[in-house]
Amino acid sequence: MWLSELTQFWKVAEEAGYELDIASPLGGKIPLDPQGLIIAQIASATGLRGYLTKKYEDRKFMDRLNKTLKVKNRRFEN
């Protein structure tokens, strides 16, 4: 996943007053595209802390990406 795509949506949803969780088909860790992290790392190194960098450094937010909820498809459950 490209982290900035999630954080852009996350910011808009939070500002609109929504509380969010992150889910994936199997649950667990969502792999991040390393190229998508370059912006956050450069910004952090140069002192330019935008929203992406703040979320990347936010341990609680990043833990959500490592422990996503599992999506259940009730139609196929017995």
N, C-alpha and C positions, 0 to 999 in steps of 0.2 A: 504494500500500500504506500502511496505517496502521502506523507504526513501532512503536508500543507493543504491537500484537498480535504482531509478530515477537519483540520483546525479551522479552515475558512467556514465550513458549514457549522461547526461547533460554536464558533463565535456568534454567528447570526442567530442560531437557535437559542443560545444562552441569553443574548440581548433581548430576545422576544419573550423571555421568561420560561422557557422550557427546561426541564431537568432531563438529562440524557444518560443513557447507558450504551455500551458497545456490545454487539452480539455478532457471532460468526456462525457459519453452518455447523462446525464441529466444536465450537467453544475453544478456549485456550488462547495461545499466542498468535497474534497477527504479525507476520513478517513485514518489516518496513523496507522500502527501497532505499539502499544506502545513498544513492544520488539525491534523493529527496531530503536527506538530512544535512547535506553540505551547506545549504543556506543557513540553517539554524546554527551549525557549528561555526561558520564564518562570522555570522552576526554576533554570536556569543564571544568569540575571540576578539572582535573589534569593539565590543561594548554597545553594539546596536541591538537592543533587546526588544524585538517586536513580539507580536502575539504568538507567532510560530515558535520562537525561541523560548518564550515563557512557558508554553505548553510542553515543549520538549524537555525543559528542566523541571516541570511539575511532576514529581514522583507519583502522586496519586493518579494523575491523568495517564501517565505512561504505564502504571500498573494495570489500568483498565485494558490497555492494549495487550498486555501479557496474560491477562486472565479474563478474556471475553466470555460473555454468557453464550450458552449454546442455543441456537434457534431450534425450536421444536415445530414439527409439522404435525399437528394434531390429526390431520386427515389420514395419516398413515399409521397412527398409533392404535394398538388394540385395547 
